[in-house]
Amino acid sequence: MTPTDTTPSEPSEHLDSPEAVAAHLIAALEDGNEAVIMRAVTDIGYSLGLPVERLREDLLADGGPRLSTFLELANSLGLKVAVRLAE
């Protein structure tokens, strides 16, 4: 039996369309865990060639995630942030 490569792919490798980026971010936001959301934003930044460390610093300025930075990122990706009732 030959070993199978089970190394997971980097999510950023699959973020090659606006739809994929939106789906990745929506899934993270629906999870609701701040660490998961930050990871998704990092994945997206990396896939777009953005300076990821700067992005993290901007989002976490003043000790917590900054909504204004998140909204700017979403806007630059051609995304809208919306709120809906929980199911």
C-alpha positions in Angstrom: 0.0 0.0 0.0 1.3 3.4 -0.9 1.0 6.3 1.5 -1.6 8.9 0.5 -0.8 12.6 0.7 -3.4 13.9 3.2 -1.8 17.4 3.6 -4.7 19.8 3.7 -4.6 22.5 1.0 -4.3 26.1 2.0 -7.8 27.8 1.9 -6.2 30.8 0.1 -5.4 28.5 -2.8 -9.2 28.2 -3.5 -10.1 31.8 -3.1 -9.8 32.6 -6.7 -13.1 34.3 -7.4 -15.3 36.9 -5.7 -17.9 34.1 -5.0 -15.3 31.9 -3.3 -14.0 34.9 -1.2 -17.6 35.8 -0.2 -18.5 32.1 0.7 -15.3 31.8 2.8 -16.1 35.0 4.7 -19.8 34.2 5.1 -18.9 30.8 6.6 -16.5 32.4 9.1 -19.0 35.0 10.1 -21.7 32.5 10.6 -19.4 30.5 12.8 -19.2 33.6 15.0 -15.8 32.7 16.5 -13.5 35.7 16.4 -10.4 33.5 15.7 -12.2 31.8 12.8 -13.2 35.2 11.4 -9.6 36.5 11.7 -8.3 33.4 10.0 -10.7 33.9 7.1 -9.7 37.5 6.7 -6.0 36.4 6.8 -6.7 33.7 4.2 -8.4 36.3 1.9 -5.6 38.8 2.4 -3.0 36.3 1.6 -4.8 35.1 -1.5 -5.0 38.7 -2.7 -1.3 39.4 -2.0 -2.2 42.0 0.7 0.3 42.6 3.5 -1.3 40.2 6.0 0.5 41.3 9.1 -0.5 44.9 8.4 -4.1 43.8 7.9 -4.1 41.9 11.2 -2.6 45.0 12.9 -5.2 47.3 11.4 -8.1 44.9 12.4 -6.8 44.5 15.9 -5.8 48.2 16.6 -6.8 49.4 20.0 -7.0 45.9 21.4 -9.9 44.5 19.3 -11.2 44.1 15.8 -12.1 47.3 14.2 -15.3 47.3 12.3 -14.2 50.2 10.1 -11.2 48.2 8.8 -13.4 45.1 8.2 -15.9 47.2 6.3 -13.2 48.8 4.2 -11.8 45.3 3.4 -15.3 44.0 2.4 -15.9 47.1 0.2 -12.5 46.7 -1.5 -13.5 43.1 -2.3 -16.8 44.2 -3.8 -18.7 42.7 -0.9 -21.6 44.2 1.2 -22.0 43.4 4.9 -25.6 42.7 5.8 -27.5 41.6 8.9 -30.3 39.0 9.0 -32.3 37.4 11.7 -30.9 34.3 13.3 -32.8 31.2 12.3 
